[in-house]
């Protein structure tokens, strides 16, 4: 995020970039389909010096690259599970659930990618949703026209930011992709480390591959934070890999590390943020908070 903001001329310190990422993850974890994180990050990035359109472009590009990294690793994971042999197998209902989840993820990713590649389609979809026979019954036309005018202005900023990323900042995009791949690999490594600590001596790569498949299939579970579905699905996928005696403990430890710890930290930052003024990217406060570090986030 820090790399993308700086590419557009904004200023975002490493500390604040990390806070925005963690707080966005918290909102995702408490909203259905993990749907609230990206809009909240757009709000946190926006400022008088960094428009909503620019912030939307940063979050959209970050989300696309993150999803692309997940799809790439998902294809690699499928290859590993297909050709590595072993005893991993799924029941027919679980196969249907996994395939359906992966198809849903790839489909939504494809639609989102299309809208980023062809952003001129966005107003064609949004404007009729804002100004139509139903909304005109409750809201004056002048108010709706002002809202559409503001939307068009922010969309112009969004389009310019996307064009700038593609034409001038390919190296930065490649760097963000490498960070995304590293992030997902580290996430997939957590279950392998937990299992190793519980006495499992099987293939670490195989455990990581199953984990990547899980994160693809369960990406859009309807419950906040995929609660319930995550634990059941994870246990089902690992039931033929993890020792049955430690399967429940394994799932609990994994969930605490990857979900509840993030929820705790994100909730604490959200609480602290309620008592602090909002500073988006490009403000002197945002720069000062992270000026002591140069690494990108």
Order of alpha helices (4+ residues) and beta strands (2+ residues): alpha-alpha-alpha-alpha-alpha-alpha-alpha-alpha-alpha-alpha-alpha-alpha-alpha-alpha
